[in-house]
């Protein structure tokens, strides 16, 4: 998903009032979420290159820490793997 897509989903999730108050933080979070997606793609491409993969994983972990901090700052619960799976199952 791109930055705009993440920003729209976050805007819906936090509500219009919170979005207006914390617009820059929402944008930063959306950018970091999109960046994490890109890093995962690069990790998958570099899966056999140990040094490149290690560096990309280090960068991703740093971004994930930032994402968790931003979620907490916006008072949004950090989605877990189980919640994502549950959402998929509920759709069926």
C-alpha positions as CSV (number, residue, x, y, z in Angstrom):
1,X,0.0,0.0,0.0
2,X,1.2,3.5,-0.7
3,X,1.5,6.5,1.7
4,X,-1.8,8.0,0.7
5,X,-3.6,4.7,1.2
6,X,-2.2,4.3,4.7
7,X,-3.0,7.9,5.5
8,X,-6.6,7.5,4.5
9,X,-7.0,4.3,6.6
10,X,-5.4,6.0,9.6
11,X,-7.6,9.1,9.1
12,X,-10.7,6.8,9.3
13,X,-9.3,5.0,12.3
14,X,-8.4,8.0,14.4
15,X,-11.4,10.2,13.4
16,X,-11.5,13.6,11.7
17,X,-10.9,15.6,14.9
18,X,-7.8,13.6,16.0
19,X,-6.5,13.7,12.4
20,X,-6.7,17.5,12.2
21,X,-4.9,17.8,15.6
22,X,-2.2,15.2,14.7
23,X,-2.0,15.5,10.9
24,X,1.8,15.5,10.8
25,X,2.1,12.5,13.1
26,X,-0.5,10.6,11.0
27,X,1.5,11.4,7.8
28,X,4.7,10.3,9.5
29,X,3.1,7.0,10.5
30,X,1.7,6.5,7.0
31,X,5.2,7.1,5.5
32,X,6.8,4.7,7.9
33,X,4.2,2.0,7.2
34,X,4.8,2.3,3.5
35,X,8.6,2.3,4.1
36,X,8.2,-0.9,6.0
37,X,6.4,-2.5,3.1
38,X,9.3,-1.5,0.8
39,X,11.9,-2.9,3.2
40,X,10.1,-6.2,3.3
41,X,10.1,-6.3,-0.5
42,X,13.9,-5.6,-0.5
43,X,14.4,-8.2,2.2
44,X,12.7,-10.9,0.1
45,X,14.8,-9.9,-3.0
46,X,18.0,-10.1,-0.9
47,X,17.1,-13.2,1.0
48,X,20.3,-15.0,0.0
49,X,22.7,-12.1,0.6
50,X,23.3,-12.4,4.3
51,X,25.0,-9.0,4.7
52,X,22.3,-7.1,2.7
53,X,19.5,-9.0,4.5
54,X,21.0,-8.2,7.9
55,X,21.2,-4.5,7.1
56,X,17.7,-4.4,5.7
57,X,16.3,-6.2,8.8
58,X,18.1,-3.7,11.0
59,X,16.6,-0.8,9.1
60,X,13.1,-2.4,9.3
61,X,13.4,-3.0,13.0
62,X,14.2,0.6,13.5
63,X,11.2,1.7,11.4
64,X,8.9,-0.8,13.3
65,X,10.0,0.7,16.6
66,X,9.1,4.2,15.3
67,X,5.7,2.9,14.0
68,X,4.9,1.5,17.5
69,X,5.8,4.8,19.1
70,X,3.6,6.7,16.7
71,X,0.7,4.3,17.2
72,X,1.0,4.9,20.9
73,X,1.3,8.6,20.5
74,X,-2.0,8.6,18.5
75,X,-3.5,6.3,21.1
76,X,-4.1,3.6,18.5
77,X,-3.8,-0.1,19.4
78,X,-1.0,-1.7,17.5
79,X,-2.4,-4.3,15.2
80,X,-1.2,-7.8,15.9
81,X,-0.8,-10.8,13.5
82,X,-3.8,-12.5,15.2
83,X,-6.0,-9.5,14.7
84,X,-5.1,-9.4,11.0
85,X,-5.9,-13.1,10.6
86,X,-9.2,-12.7,12.5
87,X,-10.2,-9.8,10.2
88,X,-9.5,-12.0,7.1
89,X,-11.5,-14.9,8.6
90,X,-14.4,-12.7,9.5
91,X,-14.7,-11.6,5.9
92,X,-15.4,-15.2,4.8
